[in-house]
Amino acid sequence: MSCEKCCSLHENTQRQAEQKKKLIHRLNRLEGQIRGIRKMVEEDAYCTDILVQSAAASAAINSFNRELLEAHIRSCVVRDIQNDQLEVIDELMGTLQKLMK
């Protein structure tokens, strides 16, 4: 996994085609889950059934975040540390704090 630019220290991230494909696939599945939850609400489904589906969507988002975070650390963060851009550590810590709320 490599990226030429990333983080808010940079403008964007160039992802490998396979990584991008995996991330988009996860997002497409998430979209479907959210649409399904909306339909359940529209059709007055039982609250517990909606909550179970909502929990599944939350788990899917967490899985997406873990995959993207791992790629970020293995590529962008490592690269920036090797280039003595140590401010990337503060940025990573801020990102982790947001993810752990």
N, CA, C and O atoms as CSV, one atom per row, in Angstrom:
chain,resi,resn,atom,element,x,y,z
A,1,MET,N,N,0.835,-1.171,0.000
A,1,MET,CA,C,0.000,0.000,0.000
A,1,MET,C,C,0.878,1.231,0.000
A,1,MET,O,O,1.718,1.423,0.879
A,2,SER,N,N,0.672,2.033,-0.972
A,2,SER,CA,C,1.490,3.231,-1.012
A,2,SER,C,C,0.620,4.433,-1.307
A,2,SER,O,O,-0.461,4.313,-1.882
A,3,CYS,N,N,1.102,5.576,-0.910
A,3,CYS,CA,C,0.412,6.804,-1.256
A,3,CYS,C,C,1.452,7.888,-1.462
A,3,CYS,O,O,2.461,7.959,-0.760
A,4,GLU,N,N,1.177,8.722,-2.436
A,4,GLU,CA,C,2.107,9.813,-2.715
A,4,GLU,C,C,1.849,10.989,-1.789
A,4,GLU,O,O,2.785,11.634,-1.315
A,5,LYS,N,N,0.595,11.262,-1.538
A,5,LYS,CA,C,0.220,12.356,-0.651
A,5,LYS,C,C,-0.928,11.866,0.225
A,5,LYS,O,O,-1.788,11.113,-0.232
A,6,CYS,N,N,-0.936,12.296,1.483
A,6,CYS,CA,C,-2.060,11.948,2.341
A,6,CYS,C,C,-2.085,12.837,3.565
A,6,CYS,O,O,-1.241,13.717,3.739
A,7,CYS,N,N,-3.072,12.588,4.410
A,7,CYS,CA,C,-3.237,13.324,5.645
A,7,CYS,C,C,-3.712,14.745,5.367
A,7,CYS,O,O,-3.703,15.202,4.224
A,8,SER,N,N,-4.125,15.435,6.419
A,8,SER,CA,C,-4.494,16.828,6.214
A,8,SER,C,C,-3.244,17.669,5.999
A,8,SER,O,O,-3.331,18.843,5.640
A,9,LEU,N,N,-2.074,17.059,6.221
A,9,LEU,CA,C,-0.816,17.735,5.915
A,9,LEU,C,C,-0.621,17.813,4.408
A,9,LEU,O,O,0.209,18.580,3.918
A,10,HIS,N,N,-1.385,17.020,3.685
A,10,HIS,CA,C,-1.274,16.920,2.237
A,10,HIS,C,C,-2.651,17.120,1.614
A,10,HIS,O,O,-3.651,17.217,2.325
A,11,GLU,N,N,-2.699,17.179,0.309
A,11,GLU,CA,C,-3.959,17.449,-0.368
A,11,GLU,C,C,-4.795,16.206,-0.617
A,11,GLU,O,O,-6.019,16.268,-0.503
A,12,ASN,N,N,-4.179,15.078,-0.952
A,12,ASN,CA,C,-4.946,13.870,-1.236
A,12,ASN,C,C,-4.069,12.638,-1.103
A,12,ASN,O,O,-2.884,12.734,-0.783
A,13,THR,N,N,-4.667,11.477,-1.353
A,13,THR,CA,C,-3.960,10.204,-1.247
A,13,THR,C,C,-4.135,9.434,-2.542
A,13,THR,O,O,-5.256,9.277,-3.026
A,14,GLN,N,N,-3.058,8.961,-3.096
A,14,GLN,CA,C,-3.114,8.077,-4.262
A,14,GLN,C,C,-3.104,6.646,-3.743
A,14,GLN,O,O,-2.112,6.194,-3.172
A,15,ARG,N,N,-4.214,5.930,-3.941
A,15,ARG,CA,C,-4.316,4.551,-3.464
A,15,ARG,C,C,-4.094,3.574,-4.602
A,15,ARG,O,O,-4.368,3.867,-5.765
A,16,GLN,N,N,-3.591,2.402,-4.235
A,16,GLN,CA,C,-3.451,1.346,-5.226
A,16,GLN,C,C,-4.839,0.901,-5.656
A,16,GLN,O,O,-5.788,0.990,-4.878
A,17,ALA,N,N,-4.962,0.428,-6.876
A,17,ALA,CA,C,-6.260,0.057,-7.439
A,17,ALA,C,C,-6.975,-0.988,-6.592
A,17,ALA,O,O,-8.183,-0.883,-6.381
A,18,GLU,N,N,-6.259,-1.989,-6.107
A,18,GLU,CA,C,-6.887,-3.055,-5.318
A,18,GLU,C,C,-7.413,-2.513,-3.988
A,18,GLU,O,O,-8.506,-2.882,-3.557
A,19,GLN,N,N,-6.647,-1.648,-3.343
A,19,GLN,CA,C,-7.099,-1.059,-2.083
A,19,GLN,C,C,-8.350,-0.207,-2.313
A,19,GLN,O,O,-9.317,-0.292,-1.556
A,20,LYS,N,N,-8.320,0.609,-3.358
A,20,LYS,CA,C,-9.465,1.459,-3.668
A,20,LYS,C,C,-10.698,0.601,-3.953
A,20,LYS,O,O,-11.799,0.927,-3.510
A,21,LYS,N,N,-10.515,-0.483,-4.685
A,21,LYS,CA,C,-11.623,-1.380,-5.011
A,21,LYS,C,C,-12.238,-1.967,-3.740
A,21,LYS,O,O,-13.461,-2.024,-3.611
A,22,LYS,N,N,-11.393,-2.403,-2.803
A,22,LYS,CA,C,-11.881,-2.972,-1.546
A,22,LYS,C,C,-12.656,-1.939,-0.724
A,22,LYS,O,O,-13.717,-2.239,-0.178
A,23,LEU,N,N,-12.119,-0.728,-0.644
A,23,LEU,CA,C,-12.784,0.316,0.134
A,23,LEU,C,C,-14.133,0.689,-0.482
A,23,LEU,O,O,-15.124,0.847,0.232
A,24,ILE,N,N,-14.165,0.826,-1.792
A,24,ILE,CA,C,-15.417,1.169,-2.470
A,24,ILE,C,C,-16.435,0.045,-2.307
A,24,ILE,O,O,-17.624,0.308,-2.127
A,25,HIS,N,N,-15.981,-1.200,-2.370
A,25,HIS,CA,C,-16.883,-2.331,-2.165
A,25,HIS,C,C,-17.516,-2.272,-0.775
A,25,HIS,O,O,-18.719,-2.491,-0.627
A,26,ARG,N,N,-16.712,-1.979,0.232
A,26,ARG,CA,C,-17.240,-1.856,1.599
A,26,ARG,C,C,-18.253,-0.719,1.686
A,26,ARG,O,O,-19.298,-0.860,2.321
A,27,LEU,N,N,-17.944,0.402,1.051
A,27,LEU,CA,C,-18.861,1.549,1.089
A,27,LEU,C,C,-20.170,1.229,0.372
A,27,LEU,O,O,-21.241,1.638,0.821
A,28,ASN,N,N,-20.089,0.509,-0.728
A,28,ASN,CA,C,-21.312,0.118,-1.440
A,28,ASN,C,C,-22.200,-0.760,-0.565
A,28,ASN,O,O,-23.420,-0.597,-0.543
A,29,ARG,N,N,-21.574,-1.698,0.162
A,29,ARG,CA,C,-22.343,-2.554,1.071
A,29,ARG,C,C,-22.975,-1.723,2.188
A,29,ARG,O,O,-24.118,-1.957,2.578
A,30,LEU,N,N,-22.222,-0.758,2.691
A,30,LEU,CA,C,-22.755,0.125,3.732
A,30,LEU,C,C,-23.957,0.912,3.225
A,30,LEU,O,O,-24.960,1.060,3.923
A,31,GLU,N,N,-23.839,1.410,2.012
A,31,GLU,CA,C,-24.957,2.144,1.412
A,31,GLU,C,C,-26.210,1.279,1.377
A,31,GLU,O,O,-27.305,1.740,1.700
A,32,GLY,N,N,-26.039,0.027,0.983
A,32,GLY,CA,C,-27.163,-0.900,0.942
A,32,GLY,C,C,-27.753,-1.129,2.321
A,32,GLY,O,O,-28.973,-1.185,2.478
A,33,GLN,N,N,-26.893,-1.261,3.321
A,33,GLN,CA,C,-27.382,-1.449,4.683
A,33,GLN,C,C,-28.197,-0.249,5.149
A,33,GLN,O,O,-29.256,-0.413,5.755
A,34,ILE,N,N,-27.714,0.943,4.873
A,34,ILE,CA,C,-28.408,2.159,5.298
A,34,ILE,C,C,-29.752,2.280,4.583
A,34,ILE,O,O,-30.756,2.641,5.196
A,35,ARG,N,N,-29.767,1.976,3.287
A,35,ARG,CA,C,-31.037,2.003,2.547
A,35,ARG,C,C,-32.021,0.988,3.146
A,35,ARG,O,O,-33.218,1.258,3.250
A,36,GLY,N,N,-31.503,-0.176,3.535
A,36,GLY,CA,C,-32.352,-1.187,4.155
A,36,GLY,C,C,-32.928,-0.710,5.474
A,36,GLY,O,O,-34.097,-0.962,5.767
A,37,ILE,N,N,-32.131,-0.031,6.268
A,37,ILE,CA,C,-32.610,0.501,7.548
A,37,ILE,C,C,-33.683,1.562,7.302
A,37,ILE,O,O,-34.704,1.600,7.989
A,38,ARG,N,N,-33.437,2.415,6.320
A,38,ARG,CA,C,-34.439,3.446,5.991
A,38,ARG,C,C,-35.763,2.802,5.599
A,38,ARG,O,O,-36.829,3.242,6.029
A,39,LYS,N,N,-35.689,1.763,4.783
A,39,LYS,CA,C,-36.908,1.069,4.352
A,39,LYS,C,C,-37.624,0.457,5.557
A,39,LYS,O,O,-38.852,0.486,5.633
A,40,MET,N,N,-36.859,-0.093,6.490
A,40,MET,CA,C,-37.459,-0.660,7.697
A,40,MET,C,C,-38.215,0.413,8.482
A,40,MET,O,O,-39.314,0.160,8.975
A,41,VAL,N,N,-37.634,1.602,8.598
A,41,VAL,CA,C,-38.301,2.698,9.301
A,41,VAL,C,C,-39.569,3.098,8.551
A,41,VAL,O,O,-40.630,3.276,9.150
A,42,GLU,N,N,-39.441,3.236,7.235
A,42,GLU,CA,C,-40.605,3.621,6.419
A,42,GLU,C,C,-41.737,2.605,6.535
A,42,GLU,O,O,-42.912,2.965,6.479
A,43,GLU,N,N,-41.376,1.336,6.698
A,43,GLU,CA,C,-42.379,0.272,6.773
A,43,GLU,C,C,-42.769,-0.068,8.215
A,43,GLU,O,O,-43.424,-1.079,8.468
A,44,ASP,N,N,-42.361,0.781,9.148
A,44,ASP,CA,C,-42.708,0.614,10.560
A,44,ASP,C,C,-42.273,-0.740,11.122
A,44,ASP,O,O,-43.024,-1.388,11.851
A,45,ALA,N,N,-41.071,-1.153,10.783
A,45,ALA,CA,C,-40.535,-2.408,11.313
A,45,ALA,C,C,-40.375,-2.296,12.826
A,45,ALA,O,O,-40.317,-1.199,13.381
A,46,TYR,N,N,-40.308,-3.424,13.464
A,46,TYR,CA,C,-40.150,-3.495,14.910
A,46,TYR,C,C,-38.826,-2.839,15.322
A,46,TYR,O,O,-37.794,-3.053,14.686
A,47,CYS,N,N,-38.868,-2.050,16.381
A,47,CYS,CA,C,-37.700,-1.265,16.821
A,47,CYS,C,C,-36.447,-2.116,16.990
A,47,CYS,O,O,-35.371,-1.740,16.526
A,48,THR,N,N,-36.583,-3.245,17.644
A,48,THR,CA,C,-35.416,-4.095,17.891
A,48,THR,C,C,-34.790,-4.581,16.585
A,48,THR,O,O,-33.567,-4.669,16.477
A,49,ASP,N,N,-35.614,-4.891,15.607
A,49,ASP,CA,C,-35.091,-5.328,14.313
A,49,ASP,C,C,-34.282,-4.212,13.647
A,49,ASP,O,O,-33.236,-4.464,13.050
A,50,ILE,N,N,-34.773,-2.989,13.756
A,50,ILE,CA,C,-34.045,-1.841,13.189
A,50,ILE,C,C,-32.735,-1.635,13.941
A,50,ILE,O,O,-31.694,-1.392,13.330
A,51,LEU,N,N,-32.788,-1.734,15.260
A,51,LEU,CA,C,-31.577,-1.553,16.062
A,51,LEU,C,C,-30.517,-2.594,15.736
A,51,LEU,O,O,-29.330,-2.272,15.702
A,52,VAL,N,N,-30.917,-3.819,15.498
A,52,VAL,CA,C,-29.965,-4.871,15.133
A,52,VAL,C,C,-29.296,-4.526,13.806
A,52,VAL,O,O,-28.084,-4.688,13.661
A,53,GLN,N,N,-30.072,-4.057,12.846
A,53,GLN,CA,C,-29.492,-3.682,11.551
A,53,GLN,C,C,-28.596,-2.450,11.683
A,53,GLN,O,O,-27.566,-2.350,11.015
A,54,SER,N,N,-28.991,-1.520,12.544
A,54,SER,CA,C,-28.171,-0.333,12.787
A,54,SER,C,C,-26.829,-0.722,13.409
A,54,SER,O,O,-25.789,-0.167,13.053
A,55,ALA,N,N,-26.860,-1.671,14.330
A,55,ALA,CA,C,-25.620,-2.147,14.945
A,55,ALA,C,C,-24.721,-2.810,13.910
A,55,ALA,O,O,-23.500,-2.661,13.959
A,56,ALA,N,N,-25.317,-3.538,12.980
A,56,ALA,CA,C,-24.535,-4.173,11.909
A,56,ALA,C,C,-23.892,-3.114,11.023
A,56,ALA,O,O,-22.745,-3.272,10.603
A,57,ALA,N,N,-24.616,-2.039,10.736
A,57,ALA,CA,C,-24.063,-0.951,9.929
A,57,ALA,C,C,-22.923,-0.257,10.679
A,57,ALA,O,O,-21.912,0.103,10.076
A,58,SER,N,N,-23.082,-0.071,11.976
A,58,SER,CA,C,-22.009,0.534,12.779
A,58,SER,C,C,-20.763,-0.336,12.757
A,58,SER,O,O,-19.648,0.175,12.644
A,59,ALA,N,N,-20.944,-1.644,12.865
A,59,ALA,CA,C,-19.804,-2.558,12.815
A,59,ALA,C,C,-19.122,-2.497,11.448
A,59,ALA,O,O,-17.897,-2.572,11.355
A,60,ALA,N,N,-19.912,-2.361,10.403
A,60,ALA,CA,C,-19.344,-2.264,9.053
A,60,ALA,C,C,-18.547,-0.976,8.882
A,60,ALA,O,O,-17.494,-0.978,8.245
A,61,ILE,N,N,-19.038,0.112,9.442
A,61,ILE,CA,C,-18.295,1.384,9.386
A,61,ILE,C,C,-16.990,1.250,10.157
A,61,ILE,O,O,-15.945,1.705,9.691
A,62,ASN,N,N,-17.040,0.633,11.325
A,62,ASN,CA,C,-15.819,0.427,12.104
A,62,ASN,C,C,-14.809,-0.423,11.337
A,62,ASN,O,O,-13.609,-0.154,11.386
A,63,SER,N,N,-15.279,-1.427,10.643
A,63,SER,CA,C,-14.402,-2.281,9.849
A,63,SER,C,C,-13.758,-1.485,8.713
A,63,SER,O,O,-12.565,-1.633,8.444
A,64,PHE,N,N,-14.540,-0.652,8.057
A,64,PHE,CA,C,-14.024,0.231,7.002
A,64,PHE,C,C,-12.939,1.143,7.580
A,64,PHE,O,O,-11.866,1.291,6.995
A,65,ASN,N,N,-13.229,1.748,8.727
A,65,ASN,CA,C,-12.261,2.657,9.361
A,65,ASN,C,C,-10.960,1.938,9.721
A,65,ASN,O,O,-9.875,2.484,9.521
A,66,ARG,N,N,-11.064,0.716,10.253
A,66,ARG,CA,C,-9.855,-0.040,10.603
A,66,ARG,C,C,-9.003,-0.312,9.368
A,66,ARG,O,O,-7.782,-0.159,9.400
A,67,GLU,N,N,-9.648,-0.710,8.293
A,67,GLU,CA,C,-8.904,-1.007,7.067
A,67,GLU,C,C,-8.205,0.242,6.528
A,67,GLU,O,O,-7.034,0.191,6.152
A,68,LEU,N,N,-8.921,1.347,6.494
A,68,LEU,CA,C,-8.340,2.594,5.991
A,68,LEU,C,C,-7.242,3.099,6.923
A,68,LEU,O,O,-6.213,3.590,6.458
A,69,LEU,N,N,-7.450,2.982,8.232
A,69,LEU,CA,C,-6.432,3.424,9.190
A,69,LEU,C,C,-5.161,2.596,9.062
A,69,LEU,O,O,-4.057,3.139,9.104
A,70,GLU,N,N,-5.309,1.300,8.908
A,70,GLU,CA,C,-4.124,0.450,8.738
A,70,GLU,C,C,-3.338,0.849,7.495
A,70,GLU,O,O,-2.112,0.954,7.539
A,71,ALA,N,N,-4.035,1.070,6.399
A,71,ALA,CA,C,-3.360,1.488,5.162
A,71,ALA,C,C,-2.658,2.825,5.363
A,71,ALA,O,O,-1.541,3.026,4.887
A,72,HIS,N,N,-3.314,3.730,6.066
A,72,HIS,CA,C,-2.748,5.058,6.321
A,72,HIS,C,C,-1.457,4.945,7.135
A,72,HIS,O,O,-0.450,5.572,6.807
A,73,ILE,N,N,-1.500,4.146,8.191
A,73,ILE,CA,C,-0.320,4.009,9.049
A,73,ILE,C,C,0.823,3.348,8.286
A,73,ILE,O,O,1.965,3.802,8.352
A,74,ARG,N,N,0.514,2.279,7.564
A,74,ARG,CA,C,1.557,1.524,6.858
A,74,ARG,C,C,2.177,2.296,5.697
A,74,ARG,O,O,3.297,2.000,5.280
A,75,SER,N,N,1.459,3.274,5.181
A,75,SER,CA,C,2.008,4.005,4.038
A,75,SER,C,C,2.327,5.450,4.396
A,75,SER,O,O,3.496,5.823,4.502
A,76,CYS,N,N,1.317,6.246,4.578
A,76,CYS,CA,C,1.498,7.683,4.785
A,76,CYS,C,C,2.299,8.008,6.044
A,76,CYS,O,O,3.255,8.783,5.998
A,77,VAL,N,N,1.904,7.414,7.159
A,77,VAL,CA,C,2.572,7.733,8.430
A,77,VAL,C,C,4.024,7.277,8.395
A,77,VAL,O,O,4.923,8.029,8.770
A,78,VAL,N,N,4.252,6.053,7.948
A,78,VAL,CA,C,5.631,5.549,7.859
A,78,VAL,C,C,6.467,6.450,6.957
A,78,VAL,O,O,7.587,6.821,7.309
A,79,ARG,N,N,5.928,6.798,5.808
A,79,ARG,CA,C,6.664,7.645,4.882
A,79,ARG,C,C,7.002,8.995,5.491
A,79,ARG,O,O,8.132,9.470,5.377
A,80,ASP,N,N,6.021,9.610,6.136
A,80,ASP,CA,C,6.267,10.929,6.715
A,80,ASP,C,C,7.282,10.870,7.853
A,80,ASP,O,O,8.115,11.768,7.978
A,81,ILE,N,N,7.228,9.843,8.673
A,81,ILE,CA,C,8.217,9.697,9.746
A,81,ILE,C,C,9.607,9.513,9.142
A,81,ILE,O,O,10.575,10.106,9.617
A,82,GLN,N,N,9.707,8.702,8.110
A,82,GLN,CA,C,11.004,8.507,7.454
A,82,GLN,C,C,11.526,9.806,6.854
A,82,GLN,O,O,12.737,9.983,6.719
A,83,ASN,N,N,10.620,10.720,6.491
A,83,ASN,CA,C,11.008,12.020,5.936
A,83,ASN,C,C,11.073,13.109,7.005
A,83,ASN,O,O,11.047,14.300,6.695
A,84,ASP,N,N,11.159,12.685,8.269
A,84,ASP,CA,C,11.240,13.601,9.412
A,84,ASP,C,C,10.080,14.589,9.483
A,84,ASP,O,O,10.245,15.703,9.981
A,85,GLN,N,N,8.922,14.194,8.996
A,85,GLN,CA,C,7.707,15.011,9.124
A,85,GLN,C,C,6.923,14.473,10.330
A,85,GLN,O,O,5.870,13.854,10.180
A,86,LEU,N,N,7.455,14.722,11.502
A,86,LEU,CA,C,6.929,14.120,12.719
A,86,LEU,C,C,5.583,14.691,13.145
A,86,LEU,O,O,4.936,14.137,14.034
A,87,GLU,N,N,5.154,15.778,12.536
A,87,GLU,CA,C,3.827,16.322,12.839
A,87,GLU,C,C,2.718,15.329,12.457
A,87,GLU,O,O,1.581,15.451,12.914
A,88,VAL,N,N,3.062,14.357,11.623
A,88,VAL,CA,C,2.095,13.326,11.251
A,88,VAL,C,C,1.660,12.524,12.480
A,88,VAL,O,O,0.553,11.985,12.500
A,89,ILE,N,N,2.505,12.440,13.494
A,89,ILE,CA,C,2.149,11.713,14.723
A,89,ILE,C,C,1.028,12.439,15.454
A,89,ILE,O,O,0.077,11.812,15.920
A,90,ASP,N,N,1.139,13.763,15.555
A,90,ASP,CA,C,0.073,14.538,16.197
A,90,ASP,C,C,-1.228,14.404,15.421
A,90,ASP,O,O,-2.304,14.282,16.006
A,91,GLU,N,N,-1.119,14.428,14.119
A,91,GLU,CA,C,-2.319,14.275,13.292
A,91,GLU,C,C,-2.942,12.892,13.497
A,91,GLU,O,O,-4.161,12.773,13.615
A,92,LEU,N,N,-2.117,11.861,13.539
A,92,LEU,CA,C,-2.611,10.507,13.760
A,92,LEU,C,C,-3.289,10.402,15.120
A,92,LEU,O,O,-4.348,9.785,15.234
A,93,MET,N,N,-2.703,10.988,16.139
A,93,MET,CA,C,-3.302,10.945,17.473
A,93,MET,C,C,-4.667,11.647,17.476
A,93,MET,O,O,-5.613,11.168,18.102
A,94,GLY,N,N,-4.762,12.766,16.787
A,94,GLY,CA,C,-6.047,13.466,16.676
A,94,GLY,C,C,-7.089,12.614,15.963
A,94,GLY,O,O,-8.256,12.580,16.352
A,95,THR,N,N,-6.653,11.937,14.926
A,95,THR,CA,C,-7.568,11.055,14.186
A,95,THR,C,C,-8.042,9.913,15.067
A,95,THR,O,O,-9.228,9.584,15.067
A,96,LEU,N,N,-7.132,9.302,15.818
A,96,LEU,CA,C,-7.505,8.210,16.707
A,96,LEU,C,C,-8.480,8.671,17.776
A,96,LEU,O,O,-9.410,7.941,18.120
A,97,GLN,N,N,-8.282,9.868,18.307
A,97,GLN,CA,C,-9.204,10.401,19.313
A,97,GLN,C,C,-10.606,10.553,18.725
A,97,GLN,O,O,-11.592,10.245,19.394
A,98,LYS,N,N,-10.702,11.023,17.484
A,98,LYS,CA,C,-12.003,11.163,16.842
A,98,LYS,C,C,-12.661,9.810,16.604
A,98,LYS,O,O,-13.873,9.670,16.769
A,99,LEU,N,N,-11.872,8.821,16.221
A,99,LEU,CA,C,-12.425,7.485,15.955
A,99,LEU,C,C,-12.876,6.785,17.215
A,99,LEU,O,O,-13.752,5.921,17.165
A,100,MET,N,N,-12.290,7.143,18.348
A,100,MET,CA,C,-12.588,6.445,19.597
A,100,MET,C,C,-13.682,7.118,20.421
A,100,MET,O,O,-13.927,6.704,21.554
A,101,LYS,N,N,-14.338,8.128,19.895
A,101,LYS,CA,C,-15.416,8.791,20.632
A,101,LYS,C,C,-16.580,7.863,20.820
A,101,LYS,O,O,-17.584,8.246,21.421
